[in-house]
Amino acid sequence: MFFFDFGIFGTIFYYLYINKQFMKNLLLTGLFGSMVAVSCSTANQAQSARNDNYSLKGTWQITNVDYDKNYKIKPFDEGVDINCFVGSQWKLVPNNNTGSYSISEAACPGVNTQFKFNVTTDRQFSFKKIPNGTKAKTVTAGYFLQLQNQSPNSFELVQTVGDSSAPVNVVYHFQKIN
């Protein structure tokens, strides 16, 4: 056995070289502590996403749409102008992640669309349209919007459209009806 009288270096050598069991226990304790810290953080994020999701319950109306007016935008492949979405009603049912929106403005063609939605931990609102007679699991395309400025009576969804070299942000302002 070696004997060192180097103060702190001798102590480190002792614990590293001679007392391997102590080091194993120290390492396992550190790993366990890290796992607990990470798991609590993940649980809090998931709970926050669940709360965001459930607070969207109800009927909402788009009161305004902000975007760069130099572009002509027809959102969500509906074939209608973006201004037709002002006044549209959106019904969100978080307990089964379903929803619908309807456009009934006089100058716009009528649209009634069913969809499935979800809010992720990073506050992304994702939804996919479900055509009549189609199962949701067969639909692979959808839309991602960022959920922002959420309150009990309003929220915003921000959609980025266009290519990556010149993206355009479209901001849909929602107001709760009931």
Secondary structure, DSSP 8 states (H G I E B T S, - for coil): ------THHHHHHIIIII-HHHHHHHHHHHHHHHHHHHHHHHHHHHHHHHHHHHTT-EEEEEEEEE--TTS---GGG-SS-GGGGTT-EEEEETTTTEEEEEE--TTS--EEEEEEEEE-TT-EEEEEE--TT--GGG----EEEEEES--SSEEEEEEEES-TTS-EEEEEEEEE--
